């Protein structure tokens, strides 16, 4: 179930306060390739092992916040840093 527009309007990155938007499918797939290869860690340093179905990307494109069972996980240490 996609995230509601009402929730999306109030969510911001907890680190920079930038708006977030739904991650495009191509970004989710590239991220899942890295997860399957065992090369991805979150910003807290833990290996990301669960493939992503939905996520939010920060406005500047540098951080990814996973949506787990319809709930955005908006914790800095759980976010995934993206290449600029």
Secondary structure as the mmCIF struct_conf table of DSSP 4:
data_model
#
loop_
_struct_conf.conf_type_id
_struct_conf.id
_struct_conf.beg_label_comp_id
_struct_conf.beg_label_asym_id
_struct_conf.beg_label_seq_id
_struct_conf.end_label_comp_id
_struct_conf.end_label_asym_id
_struct_conf.end_label_seq_id
HELX_LH_PP_P HELX_LH_PP_P1 UNK A 2 UNK A 4
HELX_RH_AL_P HELX_RH_AL_P1 UNK A 5 UNK A 10
STRN STRN1 UNK A 12 UNK A 12
TURN_TY1_P TURN_TY1_P1 UNK A 14 UNK A 16
STRN STRN2 UNK A 19 UNK A 19
STRN STRN3 UNK A 20 UNK A 22
HELX_LH_PP_P HELX_LH_PP_P2 UNK A 23 UNK A 24
HELX_RH_AL_P HELX_RH_AL_P2 UNK A 25 UNK A 36
TURN_TY1_P TURN_TY1_P2 UNK A 37 UNK A 38
STRN STRN4 UNK A 41 UNK A 41
TURN_TY1_P TURN_TY1_P3 UNK A 43 UNK A 44
BEND BEND1 UNK A 45 UNK A 45
HELX_LH_PP_P HELX_LH_PP_P3 UNK A 46 UNK A 46
STRN STRN5 UNK A 47 UNK A 47
HELX_LH_PP_P HELX_LH_PP_P4 UNK A 48 UNK A 48
BEND BEND2 UNK A 50 UNK A 50
HELX_LH_PP_P HELX_LH_PP_P5 UNK A 51 UNK A 52
BEND BEND3 UNK A 53 UNK A 53
STRN STRN6 UNK A 54 UNK A 58
TURN_TY1_P TURN_TY1_P4 UNK A 59 UNK A 60
BEND BEND4 UNK A 61 UNK A 61
STRN STRN7 UNK A 63 UNK A 68
TURN_TY1_P TURN_TY1_P5 UNK A 69 UNK A 70
STRN STRN8 UNK A 71 UNK A 72
HELX_RH_3T_P HELX_RH_3T_P1 UNK A 76 UNK A 78
BEND BEND5 UNK A 79 UNK A 79
STRN STRN9 UNK A 80 UNK A 81
#
